[in-house]
C-alpha cells in the first residue's frame, strides 16, 4: 500500500498542503473551523501519520519540551512535572524529563542532550547556582524558562511562587495558636542562596518571628529536603531537652518525616507539637494528622512556563523584575497546626 502523503490529505479535503500543515502543527496561521474539520476528517479517513522526524529536520525544532528537575522521586517535583506534561499536551507538545540529582554536571549533561535534540524549549527546575548551566544556555542561545527556582547566574524568565509570603503565612498562623515560638526546619545550605525557595522560606519564617517579637537564634535547623533524612534529623531534635512547641518545615516531605518521628517518640501532634509544611503535595491531606501547609498554583505555573517557553518573542534585554512571573501562595489549614 502506497504511503499516504500530505498532498493526498489536501486533495481529499479540498485545500492546500499549507493549510494541512497549519492544522497538523496548530499554526502558525489560523484555520477556519469548517476547514479544520475537513482536514481532520481527511486525515482520519486516509490514516495519515505525519513524519515527525522530517518535520523536525525541516524546522530544526521538534514537538518536544525538555524539562530538568532535581529529583522526580520527590512528590513536589513529580507533581510539577505532571502539571507541565498536561500543559504541554494542550499545546500539542510532549515532555522529556531528566533528573539532575542535585548535581551540577548532570544538569549540564541534560541541558546538552535536550538542546542537542532541538527541543522546542527547555524548562529548568535548577538544582543550584548553576554557573555552568548558564554558560551552556548562552552557548546554545536556547529558549529556557526557569521554574520554581531562579538562580542569579541565569537571566532567563522565571516562574515562581511567593515563597517568602507563604512561609510568613504559615509561621504567623502557628504563632497565633499561642505557641511560645516556632522553630524552622530549613535546608542543608549554611549560607543563604539568592533565588532559592528554601532560603525564601527561612526568610518568611524570620520575618514572622521578628514581627511577633520572638528571637530566631538557635531555632533554625538544617535537614535534607526528603522525608527519610528529615526523619533522622527530627528524631534527634524531638528527643532532645529543648523540643520546640511548633515547627514550620521548608517542604512537605520534611514535615512528613517530622510527623513520623513524632509518632515514633509518642509525641502527640498537635497536642504537644504543631507542624506545618510547604508545597501542599497530595499526600499532605492523608498524613496523620492531616498536614497544614502552603499551596502554590502548580497548574497555573506549569501553563505559564509552557506558554513562555513556546513564545516566539526574541530574548531581548529586560530587568530581573520583568523576567519574573510570581504566583501567590495560599495557606491550607488542616489539623497538624492545632486547628479543629
Secondary structure, DSSP 4 states (H G I P E B T S, - for coil): -PPP-HHHHHHHHTS-HHHHHHHHTT-SS---HHHHHHHHHHHHHHT----HHHHHHHHT--SEEEEEES-TTSHHHHHHHHHHHHHHHHTT-EEEEEE-TT-HHHHHHHHHHHHHTT-SEEEE---S--HHHHHHHHHHT--EEEES---TT--S-EEEE-HHHHHHHHHHHHHHTT-S--EEEE-S-SS--TT-HHHHHHHHHHHHHHHTT---TT-EEE--SSHHHHHHHHHHHHHSTT--SEEEESSHHHHHHHHHHHHHTT--TTTT-EEE-SB--GGGGGSSSPPBEEEE-HHHHHHHHHHHHH--S------TTTTEEEEPEEEE--GGGT--
